[in-house]
Amino acid sequence: MRKGFLFVVITIVTMMLTTTGCADKKASGADSTMTDSTDTTAADTLEQLITEQPMPKAADELFDDFIFNFAANKKLQMKRIKFPLKVVNGKTEKLLEKGQWKMEHFFMNQGYYTLIFDNRKQMKLVKDTSINNVVVEKIYLKKKKVKQYIFNRINGQWMLVEVNTGAMYQNNNASFLNFYQKFATDSTYQAHHLNSPIHFNGPDPDDDFSTMSGDILPETWPAFAPELPSGFIYNIMYGQKYTQSNQKILVMRGIANGMEMELTFVRRGKKWLLTRLSE
């Protein structure tokens, strides 16, 4: 996050979390993960604080600063949508008027969001203030659909200009998304898609206050395995151009607790394998 109001808000909420639950933050693999059923108390508090304050002009410089304000502040959201809004669903297209729009909170209520990159170089785009087009994707893994919210920066201000829903197989990450849905929901399938060894960097499962770095074998994976979101995930495209890459980095970032996790997958032949877990 950039320095400014949003940074202060996140710092306040993080301090609240630290005061109330620091000792339990890394108690176990399950406790340290971010899933579909994440406690929304911190996210709700963050949303309330954002709503009570006007969005600073500097928030339009970095899309991340803008989207958190957009998702939390209804008044701002209505101002930053280009009505009538073009809404495409497969072959159906319509124009949505202002009175038909329903508040979209995106990932605020679940307390975390996910990102997909081909490589670490693409991850630097998150902090690029020169980009003028960003796409927020809501990926329905079970329904095999992807809903894209397309934002353009117009006259220095981020605006939602189109919503487009299509089949997941049309997405540039289709191969990985199909694999991930199975990986996140089927423990047997997951066990057969682990590299040997898996490089790990994160909390020691046997010591709440220590971290460890090294290689772990597939048979010890259950002690480290995080619970992964499986119903739907988000992705934000900051201009990264996806290719038929043999590597995907799935990043999970907490909204108000400073937590972050990276899972690196590599495709060998037709098989995706988890090769690295960093927390």
Order of alpha helices (4+ residues) and beta strands (2+ residues): alpha-alpha-alpha-alpha-beta-beta-beta-alpha-beta-beta-beta-alpha-alpha-beta-beta-beta-beta-beta-beta
